[in-house]
Structures are given as structure tokens and as C-alpha cells.
Amino acid sequence: MRFEGIPRRRKPLSREEAAGAISQALEGFPGAGFDWRPAELHLAWTDGPGPSTVWKAAGEPTGWSYHSPAFYAAAPAGAQVVRFERIHSAATLREAAVRFYAIVERPPDLARERDLGRIAQILESDQALPGSFPIVEGIASALADELPPAPDDPAAYLLAAAKLLEQLGYNRLWGEAYRLAE
């Protein structure tokens, strides 16, 4: 008897095979500025493509998972893990605060699981090309003068940007950014 439609269980890739798949996938992202250390299975970069996009481009190596140790990500279960360290620039964190505020109309509370989920969705998506969201970019740039130029602690920076946005008035800044975007 033959069973069709039942997927065969695939053998987990070796460490070298997983590293090779990731190395090959990175060639598809020219200019992304990856720091890839295959011997350590550690990949670092700033902004650019999201971790899930990089992982899918590598073919989601069988038997492996990735972990992006950001302030909102829990480590996956299992021993075979590739460490992804996607660093978010100050501009990206400010834009994430603006996008979160546009959804919820308040600063995020990182102690709330739902808020963490929304922040994770915003920050883990692929970075949009400059000019894709002119109003968000305009509001975020209005926050830049009041915040440090670089985040020492991404979570604290995001919260500071969100609180500043609330103090300055999201609606007022939105109106100014809209006028400038026209």
C-alpha cells in the first residue's frame, strides 16, 4: 500500500550544512551589512531584512531554529539554534514607537504580552525603504532632537520615544508631518 501526501521526515542538517545554507542565503541581500560568523552560528546586522525573511531565504534549515535575542523575544526550545542579532537603529526604534502609538494610541507597556507582540511584529518586519512611510518618518524625526542619538538600551529608548510622543502630542505631530509630506 502506498501513502501519498504524507511528508517524509527529513534528517536534520549538520552544523556545517546549516551554516552553508545561511551563507548562501546572505548573498541574496547585497548591501545589508551582515556580520556572519559561521563557526559560532552567529549573524548580526542593523535594520534591513527581518530575521524571518533571512531564515526563509536560507530554506529554514531542517532541525534548526533561530533566536533573535531582542528585549521582546523568548528563546526557542531545542539545542540547535542559530543566533540572529538584528540591531535596531535609533530611527527604527522611534518609527516603531510612532507605529505602535498609531495602533493603540498610548505608549507600549512592555510588561503586557499583547504590547510585546505588537512591538515584535513592528520591529521584526523587514525595514521599509526610506520614503515608504513619510508621515511616520516625519513624526519620528521630530522626536530625534529630544532623544539620545544612539540607543544604549533598545527597550528603554523605545519607551522614551513613545512617552515623548505622548507628551508632544501625536495628533499635533501627525498634522505637521502630513503638511510636510504633501
Backbone as JSON, one array per atom type, in Angstrom:
{
  "sequence": "MRFEGIPRRRKPLSREEAAGAISQALEGFPGAGFDWRPAELHLAWTDGPGPSTVWKAAGEPTGWSYHSPAFYAAAPAGAQVVRFERIHSAATLREAAVRFYAIVERPPDLARERDLGRIAQILESDQALPGSFPIVEGIASALADELPPAPDDPAAYLLAAAKLLEQLGYNRLWGEAYRLAE",
  "N": [[0.85, -1.17, 0.0], [0.52, 2.22, -0.75], [1.15, 5.39, 0.53], [0.19, 8.52, -0.21], [0.91, 11.97, -0.03], [1.71, 12.12, 2.56], [4.14, 13.67, 4.25], [7.63, 12.97, 4.13], [9.79, 12.46, 6.82], [12.42, 14.59, 7.32], [15.93, 14.39, 7.62], [17.75, 16.08, 10.16], [19.8, 18.89, 9.38], [23.36, 19.04, 9.34], [25.64, 20.91, 11.41], [27.48, 22.24, 9.76], [26.14, 22.14, 7.3], [23.86, 23.67, 7.85], [25.09, 26.15, 8.38], [26.19, 26.59, 5.87], [23.88, 26.87, 4.29], [22.82, 29.23, 5.31], [24.92, 31.01, 4.76], [24.86, 30.99, 1.95], [22.3, 32.07, 1.54], [22.63, 34.7, 2.41], [23.87, 35.97, 0.34], [21.86, 36.85, -1.24], [21.08, 39.27, -0.25], [22.36, 41.88, -0.94], [24.43, 44.5, 0.25], [23.36, 44.62, 2.8], [24.95, 44.48, 5.04], [25.83, 42.35, 6.75], [27.25, 40.65, 9.55], [28.63, 37.77, 9.65], [29.35, 34.93, 11.38], [30.14, 31.91, 10.81], [31.29, 29.72, 12.19], [30.52, 30.09, 14.79], [27.85, 30.19, 14.5], [26.48, 32.67, 14.42], [24.85, 35.58, 13.55], [24.86, 38.94, 12.77], [23.36, 42.15, 12.26], [22.3, 45.46, 11.25], [19.15, 46.91, 11.18], [17.47, 46.62, 8.01], [16.63, 43.48, 6.35], [14.14, 41.43, 7.97], [14.52, 38.97, 10.63], [12.97, 36.6, 10.12], [12.68, 36.7, 7.38], [15.32, 36.39, 6.5], [15.78, 33.83, 7.52], [13.89, 32.29, 6.09], [14.92, 32.65, 3.52], [17.19, 31.15, 3.74], [16.15, 28.7, 3.58], [14.96, 27.62, 5.79], [16.54, 25.82, 7.62], [16.43, 22.37, 8.19], [15.78, 20.92, 11.3], [16.86, 22.94, 12.76], [16.6, 26.09, 14.49], [16.09, 29.64, 14.83], [17.23, 32.26, 16.96], [16.5, 35.43, 18.02], [17.81, 37.55, 20.06], [16.34, 39.87, 21.18], [14.78, 42.43, 23.2], [12.19, 41.57, 23.41], [11.95, 38.95, 22.63], [11.54, 35.53, 23.24], [13.64, 32.73, 23.96], [13.91, 29.97, 21.73], [12.87, 26.53, 22.17], [15.09, 23.75, 22.23], [18.23, 22.47, 21.09], [19.68, 23.09, 18.79], [20.38, 25.93, 17.61], [20.55, 28.92, 15.77], [22.03, 31.99, 16.25], [20.6, 35.05, 15.81], [21.26, 38.39, 15.6], [19.75, 41.1, 15.31], [20.14, 44.4, 15.14], [18.57, 47.37, 16.12], [18.36, 50.54, 14.76], [18.41, 53.93, 16.06], [16.57, 55.49, 14.65], [14.83, 53.53, 13.62], [13.75, 52.49, 16.0], [12.42, 54.77, 16.96], [10.52, 55.08, 14.91], [9.12, 52.7, 15.26], [7.94, 53.2, 17.74], [6.21, 55.27, 16.99], [4.56, 53.94, 15.13], [3.42, 52.0, 16.8], [2.01, 53.67, 18.57], [0.19, 54.76, 16.79], [-1.46, 52.6, 16.36], [-2.45, 51.84, 18.93], [-2.78, 54.13, 20.45], [-1.42, 54.98, 22.73], [1.52, 54.87, 24.84], [3.66, 51.92, 24.67], [3.4, 49.15, 26.94], [5.72, 47.25, 28.22], [5.45, 45.16, 29.92], [3.15, 43.94, 29.35], [1.89, 41.25, 27.56], [0.49, 41.39, 25.13], [1.17, 43.93, 24.15], [3.92, 43.54, 23.8], [3.83, 41.66, 21.77], [2.78, 43.18, 19.64], [4.82, 45.1, 19.34], [6.92, 43.38, 18.65], [5.99, 42.44, 16.15], [6.1, 44.81, 14.69], [8.85, 45.55, 14.86], [10.19, 43.27, 13.93], [9.58, 43.0, 11.3], [10.5, 43.4, 7.82], [12.67, 46.09, 7.11], [11.29, 49.03, 5.96], [11.73, 50.76, 2.84], [13.42, 53.92, 2.69], [11.28, 56.72, 2.73], [8.97, 55.34, 2.32], [6.98, 55.5, 4.26], [6.15, 58.4, 4.77], [4.85, 60.07, 6.67], [5.05, 58.72, 9.13], [7.85, 58.65, 9.27], [8.34, 61.4, 9.37], [7.14, 62.17, 11.83], [8.67, 60.61, 13.57], [11.21, 61.7, 13.15], [10.83, 64.18, 14.26], [10.97, 63.59, 16.92], [13.61, 63.08, 17.33], [15.41, 65.15, 18.17], [15.05, 65.39, 20.9], [15.9, 63.05, 22.02], [18.54, 60.67, 22.83], [21.28, 60.24, 20.47], [21.96, 57.59, 19.87], [20.74, 54.4, 20.82], [21.4, 53.01, 23.97], [20.11, 51.11, 25.43], [17.77, 49.32, 23.89], [15.02, 48.8, 24.57], [14.45, 50.7, 26.59], [14.93, 53.02, 25.14], [12.94, 52.88, 23.15], [10.64, 53.07, 24.77], [11.08, 55.62, 25.88], [10.91, 57.18, 23.56], [8.22, 56.72, 22.89], [6.9, 57.8, 25.11], [7.71, 60.48, 24.92], [6.5, 61.1, 22.51], [3.83, 60.99, 23.3], [3.83, 63.16, 25.11], [4.47, 65.35, 23.46], [2.37, 65.3, 21.76], [0.73, 63.3, 19.73], [-1.26, 63.68, 17.71], [-0.89, 66.38, 17.0], [1.76, 66.33, 16.01], [1.35, 64.54, 13.94], [-0.29, 66.02, 12.24], [1.49, 68.09, 11.49], [3.49, 66.58, 10.19], [1.99, 65.53, 8.11], [1.35, 67.82, 6.64], [3.94, 68.52, 5.77], [4.53, 66.31, 4.22], [2.96, 66.54, 2.02]],
  "CA": [[0.0, 0.0, 0.0], [1.3, 3.43, -0.87], [0.5, 6.56, 1.11], [0.64, 9.75, -0.83], [0.53, 13.17, 0.71], [2.3, 12.13, 3.89], [5.52, 14.12, 4.05], [8.68, 12.2, 4.76], [10.55, 13.17, 7.83], [13.76, 14.87, 6.81], [17.03, 14.33, 8.57], [18.26, 17.41, 10.49], [21.06, 19.28, 8.75], [24.52, 19.16, 10.23], [26.03, 22.28, 11.72], [28.12, 22.79, 8.57], [25.12, 22.31, 6.27], [23.05, 24.83, 8.25], [25.92, 27.34, 8.16], [26.3, 26.78, 4.42], [22.59, 27.37, 3.78], [22.71, 30.64, 5.71], [25.93, 31.75, 3.99], [24.35, 31.14, 0.6], [21.14, 32.97, 1.57], [23.06, 36.09, 2.63], [24.24, 36.53, -0.96], [20.65, 37.44, -1.81], [20.8, 40.55, 0.41], [23.55, 42.73, -1.1], [24.4, 45.79, 0.93], [22.69, 44.56, 4.11], [25.95, 44.67, 6.09], [25.81, 41.25, 7.71], [28.46, 40.14, 10.2], [28.31, 36.35, 9.76], [30.41, 34.08, 11.94], [29.58, 30.57, 10.68], [31.8, 28.79, 13.21], [29.74, 30.34, 16.02], [26.44, 30.29, 14.11], [26.04, 33.98, 14.92], [24.65, 36.54, 12.48], [24.47, 40.26, 13.29], [23.18, 43.22, 11.28], [21.48, 46.58, 11.71], [17.96, 47.17, 10.36], [17.41, 45.74, 6.85], [15.62, 42.42, 6.34], [13.78, 40.84, 9.25], [15.06, 37.62, 10.86], [12.2, 35.54, 9.47], [12.99, 36.79, 5.95], [16.64, 35.77, 6.33], [15.62, 32.41, 7.8], [13.2, 31.69, 4.95], [15.85, 32.66, 2.39], [18.13, 30.04, 3.98], [15.4, 27.45, 3.41], [14.55, 27.15, 7.11], [17.3, 24.57, 7.76], [15.77, 21.3, 8.92], [16.36, 20.57, 12.59], [17.43, 24.14, 13.36], [15.74, 27.26, 14.67], [16.9, 30.83, 15.1], [16.83, 33.06, 18.11], [16.87, 36.83, 17.92], [17.71, 37.92, 21.48], [15.91, 41.24, 21.44], [14.12, 42.55, 24.5], [10.85, 41.03, 23.37], [11.94, 37.6, 22.08], [11.88, 34.4, 24.1], [14.48, 31.74, 23.3], [13.18, 28.76, 21.34], [13.3, 25.27, 22.78], [15.92, 22.96, 21.32], [19.66, 22.73, 21.21], [20.29, 23.53, 17.54], [19.89, 27.29, 17.42], [21.41, 29.92, 15.16], [21.76, 33.26, 16.93], [20.44, 36.23, 14.97], [21.3, 39.62, 16.4], [19.37, 42.24, 14.48], [20.21, 45.61, 15.95], [17.67, 48.39, 15.59], [18.89, 51.89, 14.86], [17.57, 54.88, 16.78], [15.46, 55.88, 13.76], [13.89, 52.41, 13.57], [13.05, 52.43, 17.28], [11.47, 55.9, 17.0], [9.41, 54.76, 14.0], [8.32, 51.65, 15.9], [7.13, 53.87, 18.77], [5.15, 56.01, 16.29], [3.62, 52.97, 14.56], [2.67, 51.41, 17.91], [1.1, 54.69, 19.06], [-0.88, 54.9, 15.79], [-2.37, 51.46, 16.52], [-3.03, 51.71, 20.27], [-3.0, 55.47, 20.97], [-0.76, 55.13, 24.02], [2.84, 54.23, 24.83], [3.59, 50.49, 24.98], [3.72, 48.65, 28.28], [6.47, 46.05, 27.9], [5.07, 44.1, 30.84], [1.94, 43.32, 28.79], [2.22, 40.33, 26.47], [-0.1, 41.87, 23.88], [2.0, 45.04, 23.68], [5.16, 42.95, 23.31], [3.52, 41.04, 20.48], [2.67, 44.24, 18.63], [6.16, 45.65, 19.13], [7.68, 42.36, 17.92], [5.54, 42.47, 14.76], [6.6, 46.03, 14.07], [10.3, 45.55, 14.77], [10.74, 42.11, 13.23], [9.28, 43.04, 9.87], [11.58, 43.96, 7.01], [12.7, 47.55, 7.18], [10.75, 49.67, 4.76], [12.65, 51.66, 2.16], [13.2, 55.32, 3.08], [10.24, 57.4, 1.97], [7.77, 54.49, 2.19], [6.0, 55.99, 5.21], [6.65, 59.75, 5.05], [4.26, 60.66, 7.88], [5.71, 58.06, 10.26], [9.22, 59.13, 9.28], [8.31, 62.8, 9.8], [6.87, 62.22, 13.27], [9.84, 60.03, 14.24], [12.33, 62.65, 13.1], [10.52, 65.27, 15.2], [11.36, 63.12, 18.25], [15.06, 62.85, 17.36], [16.14, 66.19, 18.89], [14.87, 65.24, 22.35], [16.37, 61.73, 22.44], [19.95, 60.43, 22.53], [21.48, 59.85, 19.07], [22.05, 56.14, 19.73], [20.16, 53.72, 21.98], [22.2, 52.06, 24.75], [19.15, 50.07, 25.79], [16.68, 49.48, 22.92], [13.69, 48.85, 25.2], [14.32, 52.0, 27.26], [14.87, 54.03, 24.08], [11.61, 52.79, 22.56], [9.69, 53.62, 25.74], [11.31, 57.07, 25.96], [10.35, 57.77, 22.34], [6.76, 56.66, 22.98], [6.44, 58.78, 26.13], [7.92, 61.79, 24.33], [5.45, 61.25, 21.51], [2.61, 61.32, 24.04], [3.97, 64.5, 25.68], [4.44, 66.35, 22.39], [1.05, 65.23, 21.12], [0.76, 62.54, 18.49], [-2.12, 64.3, 16.69], [-0.25, 67.62, 16.54], [2.89, 65.94, 15.18], [0.81, 63.91, 12.73], [-0.73, 67.12, 11.37], [2.67, 68.75, 10.94], [4.13, 65.65, 9.26], [1.12, 65.42, 6.94], [1.56, 69.04, 5.83], [5.27, 68.43, 5.16], [4.56, 65.2, 3.26], [2.18, 66.91, 0.81]],
  "C": [[0.9, 1.24, 0.0], [0.5, 4.6, -0.31], [1.06, 7.81, 0.44], [0.17, 10.92, 0.01], [1.06, 13.21, 2.13], [3.77, 12.53, 3.72], [6.5, 13.2, 4.77], [9.4, 13.07, 5.76], [11.97, 13.35, 7.3], [14.76, 14.85, 7.94], [17.51, 15.75, 8.88], [19.6, 17.68, 9.8], [22.16, 19.3, 9.8], [24.79, 20.64, 10.47], [26.63, 22.96, 10.48], [27.11, 23.05, 7.46], [24.22, 23.51, 6.59], [23.82, 26.12, 8.01], [26.06, 27.63, 6.68], [25.03, 27.34, 3.82], [22.42, 28.85, 4.11], [23.7, 31.49, 4.92], [25.43, 32.01, 2.57], [23.17, 32.12, 0.54], [21.56, 34.43, 1.69], [23.48, 36.77, 1.33], [23.05, 37.21, -1.63], [20.27, 38.79, -1.2], [22.02, 41.47, 0.28], [23.37, 44.07, -0.38], [23.76, 45.78, 2.3], [23.68, 44.69, 5.27], [25.94, 43.6, 7.16], [27.2, 40.98, 8.28], [28.15, 38.68, 10.52], [29.52, 35.59, 10.24], [29.9, 32.64, 11.92], [30.06, 29.59, 11.75], [31.01, 28.9, 14.51], [28.24, 30.3, 15.77], [25.82, 31.56, 14.68], [26.0, 34.96, 13.75], [24.17, 37.85, 13.09], [24.32, 41.24, 12.13], [22.3, 44.29, 11.88], [20.38, 46.84, 10.68], [17.9, 46.19, 9.18], [16.34, 44.66, 6.94], [15.36, 41.88, 7.74], [14.36, 39.44, 9.39], [14.29, 36.52, 10.14], [12.45, 35.54, 7.97], [14.33, 36.12, 5.65], [16.52, 34.25, 6.51], [14.93, 31.69, 6.64], [14.1, 31.62, 3.73], [16.87, 31.54, 2.51], [17.44, 28.69, 3.85], [14.95, 26.84, 4.73], [15.22, 25.8, 7.41], [16.64, 23.56, 8.71], [16.52, 20.97, 10.21], [16.94, 21.75, 13.35], [16.35, 25.19, 13.57], [16.67, 28.45, 14.87], [16.36, 31.53, 16.32], [17.37, 34.46, 17.9], [16.72, 37.43, 19.31], [17.41, 39.39, 21.73], [15.14, 41.27, 22.75], [12.74, 41.91, 24.54], [10.81, 39.57, 22.93], [12.36, 36.55, 23.1], [12.71, 33.4, 23.31], [13.67, 30.52, 22.93], [13.71, 27.54, 22.08], [14.13, 24.51, 21.76], [17.36, 23.4, 21.37], [20.28, 23.32, 19.96], [19.71, 24.89, 17.15], [20.97, 28.15, 16.77], [21.04, 31.25, 15.8], [21.74, 34.39, 15.91], [20.42, 37.44, 15.88], [21.03, 40.81, 15.48], [19.29, 43.45, 15.4], [19.31, 46.66, 15.3], [18.29, 49.76, 15.82], [17.93, 52.77, 15.65], [16.36, 55.27, 15.94], [14.4, 54.78, 13.69], [13.09, 52.3, 14.86], [12.04, 53.57, 17.42], [10.27, 55.61, 16.11], [8.53, 53.67, 14.57], [7.42, 52.25, 16.98], [5.96, 54.6, 18.13], [4.11, 55.03, 15.74], [2.79, 52.31, 15.66], [1.62, 52.41, 18.4], [-0.08, 54.87, 18.09], [-1.9, 53.78, 15.92], [-3.15, 51.54, 17.83], [-3.36, 53.05, 20.93], [-2.51, 55.65, 22.41], [0.63, 54.53, 23.92], [2.73, 52.74, 25.15], [3.96, 50.21, 26.44], [4.4, 47.3, 28.05], [6.23, 44.91, 28.87], [3.81, 43.37, 30.34], [2.3, 42.49, 27.56], [1.68, 40.81, 25.12], [0.71, 43.02, 23.29], [3.33, 44.52, 23.12], [4.95, 42.3, 21.94], [3.43, 42.06, 19.36], [4.03, 44.84, 18.31], [7.0, 44.66, 18.32], [7.28, 42.35, 16.44], [6.11, 43.68, 14.03], [8.11, 45.93, 13.83], [10.87, 44.38, 13.97], [10.39, 42.07, 11.75], [10.48, 43.61, 9.12], [11.51, 45.47, 7.09], [12.2, 48.11, 5.86], [11.81, 50.58, 4.13], [12.38, 53.09, 2.6], [12.18, 55.97, 2.14], [8.97, 56.59, 1.82], [6.64, 54.98, 3.08], [6.38, 57.41, 5.63], [6.07, 60.37, 6.33], [4.9, 60.05, 9.11], [7.15, 58.57, 10.39], [9.29, 60.58, 9.77], [8.08, 62.93, 11.29], [8.08, 61.7, 14.03], [11.01, 60.99, 14.24], [12.09, 63.84, 14.02], [10.91, 64.89, 16.63], [12.89, 63.08, 18.43], [15.82, 63.88, 18.2], [16.11, 66.02, 20.39], [15.42, 63.92, 22.9], [17.86, 61.58, 22.14], [20.12, 59.97, 21.08], [21.55, 58.34, 18.86], [21.5, 55.47, 20.99], [21.17, 52.78, 22.67], [21.35, 50.86, 25.1], [17.94, 50.23, 24.88], [15.3, 49.59, 23.55], [13.46, 50.2, 25.86], [14.18, 53.11, 26.23], [13.48, 54.06, 23.45], [10.56, 53.4, 23.49], [9.84, 55.13, 25.88], [10.73, 57.77, 24.74], [8.82, 57.8, 22.4], [6.21, 57.67, 23.99], [6.6, 60.21, 25.62], [6.85, 62.09, 23.29], [4.13, 61.64, 22.18], [2.67, 62.74, 24.59], [3.85, 65.58, 24.61], [3.1, 66.38, 21.66], [1.12, 64.56, 19.76], [-0.05, 63.24, 17.39], [-1.51, 65.58, 16.13], [0.91, 67.29, 15.6], [2.44, 65.3, 13.87], [0.4, 64.99, 11.73], [0.44, 67.83, 10.71], [3.36, 67.85, 9.89], [3.31, 65.51, 7.99], [1.31, 66.62, 6.02], [2.89, 68.99, 5.11], [5.33, 67.36, 4.08], [3.83, 65.55, 1.96], [3.04, 67.58, -0.22]]
}
